[in-house]
Amino acid sequence: MESPNTKASLGVVGAGVAACCACCAGPIVGFLAATGIASVLGAVVFGVVGLLVVLAVAAVLYQRRRRKAQHCAPTTGAVPLDTPTLRARR
């Protein structure tokens, strides 16, 4: 009786592993590429949304500052003042 050749069975396993790598490499690379593209798009969208929020807040603060400056603007000419009435000491 002959003993089974263990190296022959490893050759079949090796061929199976090689076939699996060749078959699954495309979808795995595609998944990694899609994940990378999604990450880039997410970073871009996050950056654009953050920029829009900052611009909106800056616009509101700028408008408030302009209105306050117009409200407190100095006038030209004489300004009437109410003088207090002082009691004389007796």
Sine and cosine of phi, psi and omega as CSV:
sin_phi,cos_phi,sin_psi,cos_psi,sin_omega,cos_omega
0.00,0.00,0.73,-0.69,-0.02,-1.00
-1.00,0.03,0.57,-0.82,0.06,-1.00
-0.99,0.11,0.56,-0.83,-0.01,-1.00
-0.92,0.39,0.62,-0.78,0.02,-1.00
-0.99,0.12,0.93,-0.37,-0.06,-1.00
-0.95,0.30,-0.45,0.89,0.00,-1.00
-0.94,0.34,-0.48,0.88,0.01,-1.00
-0.92,0.39,-0.62,0.79,0.00,-1.00
-0.95,0.31,-0.52,0.85,0.06,-1.00
-0.93,0.38,-0.51,0.86,0.06,-1.00
-0.90,0.43,-0.63,0.78,0.04,-1.00
-0.92,0.39,-0.66,0.75,0.02,-1.00
-0.91,0.42,-0.67,0.74,0.03,-1.00
-0.89,0.46,-0.65,0.76,0.04,-1.00
-0.91,0.41,-0.60,0.80,0.03,-1.00
-0.92,0.40,-0.66,0.75,0.03,-1.00
-0.91,0.42,-0.67,0.74,0.01,-1.00
-0.90,0.44,-0.66,0.75,0.02,-1.00
-0.91,0.41,-0.63,0.77,0.02,-1.00
-0.90,0.44,-0.68,0.73,0.02,-1.00
-0.90,0.45,-0.67,0.74,-0.01,-1.00
-0.92,0.38,-0.59,0.80,-0.04,-1.00
-0.97,0.24,-0.65,0.76,-0.11,-0.99
-1.00,-0.03,-0.15,0.99,-0.06,-1.00
-0.91,0.42,-0.67,0.74,-0.02,-1.00
-0.86,0.51,-0.80,0.60,0.01,-1.00
-0.90,0.44,-0.57,0.82,0.01,-1.00
-0.92,0.39,-0.71,0.71,0.03,-1.00
-0.90,0.44,-0.64,0.77,0.05,-1.00
-0.88,0.47,-0.67,0.74,0.03,-1.00
-0.90,0.44,-0.69,0.72,0.02,-1.00
-0.91,0.43,-0.62,0.79,0.04,-1.00
-0.91,0.41,-0.69,0.73,0.02,-1.00
-0.90,0.44,-0.62,0.78,0.04,-1.00
-0.90,0.43,-0.66,0.75,0.03,-1.00
-0.91,0.42,-0.68,0.74,0.03,-1.00
-0.91,0.43,-0.66,0.75,0.03,-1.00
-0.90,0.44,-0.61,0.80,0.04,-1.00
-0.91,0.41,-0.67,0.74,0.03,-1.00
-0.90,0.44,-0.71,0.70,0.02,-1.00
-0.89,0.46,-0.64,0.77,0.04,-1.00
-0.89,0.46,-0.66,0.75,0.02,-1.00
-0.91,0.41,-0.64,0.76,0.01,-1.00
-0.91,0.40,-0.72,0.69,0.01,-1.00
-0.89,0.45,-0.68,0.74,0.03,-1.00
-0.87,0.49,-0.67,0.74,0.01,-1.00
-0.91,0.41,-0.67,0.74,-0.01,-1.00
-0.92,0.40,-0.69,0.72,0.02,-1.00
-0.90,0.44,-0.67,0.74,0.05,-1.00
-0.88,0.47,-0.66,0.75,0.03,-1.00
-0.90,0.44,-0.67,0.74,0.03,-1.00
-0.89,0.45,-0.64,0.77,0.03,-1.00
-0.91,0.42,-0.69,0.72,0.01,-1.00
-0.90,0.44,-0.68,0.73,0.03,-1.00
-0.90,0.43,-0.62,0.78,0.03,-1.00
-0.91,0.41,-0.70,0.71,0.02,-1.00
-0.91,0.42,-0.66,0.75,0.02,-1.00
-0.90,0.44,-0.63,0.77,0.03,-1.00
-0.90,0.43,-0.68,0.74,0.02,-1.00
-0.90,0.44,-0.71,0.71,0.01,-1.00
-0.91,0.42,-0.60,0.80,0.02,-1.00
-0.91,0.43,-0.69,0.72,0.02,-1.00
-0.90,0.44,-0.67,0.75,0.02,-1.00
-0.89,0.45,-0.65,0.76,0.00,-1.00
-0.92,0.39,-0.65,0.76,0.03,-1.00
-0.90,0.44,-0.69,0.73,0.01,-1.00
-0.90,0.43,-0.65,0.76,0.01,-1.00
-0.91,0.40,-0.64,0.77,0.01,-1.00
-0.91,0.40,-0.61,0.79,0.03,-1.00
-0.94,0.35,-0.59,0.81,-0.01,-1.00
-0.93,0.37,-0.58,0.82,-0.06,-1.00
-0.99,-0.17,0.28,0.96,-0.06,-1.00
-0.92,0.38,0.63,-0.77,0.02,-1.00
-0.93,0.36,0.56,-0.83,0.02,-1.00
-0.99,-0.10,0.38,-0.92,0.05,-1.00
-0.99,-0.15,0.57,-0.82,0.02,-1.00
1.00,-0.07,-0.17,-0.99,-0.05,-1.00
-0.97,0.25,0.58,-0.81,0.02,-1.00
-0.89,-0.45,0.83,-0.56,0.02,-1.00
-0.95,0.32,0.71,-0.71,0.02,-1.00
-0.87,-0.49,0.64,-0.77,0.12,-0.99
-1.00,0.05,0.89,-0.45,0.00,-1.00
-1.00,-0.04,0.66,-0.75,0.00,-1.00
-0.96,0.29,0.50,-0.87,0.06,-1.00
-1.00,0.02,0.84,-0.54,-0.02,-1.00
-0.98,-0.20,0.66,-0.75,0.05,-1.00
-1.00,0.05,0.69,-0.72,0.04,-1.00
-0.99,0.16,0.57,-0.82,0.02,-1.00
-0.97,0.25,0.63,-0.78,0.05,-1.00
-0.93,-0.37,0.00,0.00,0.00,0.00
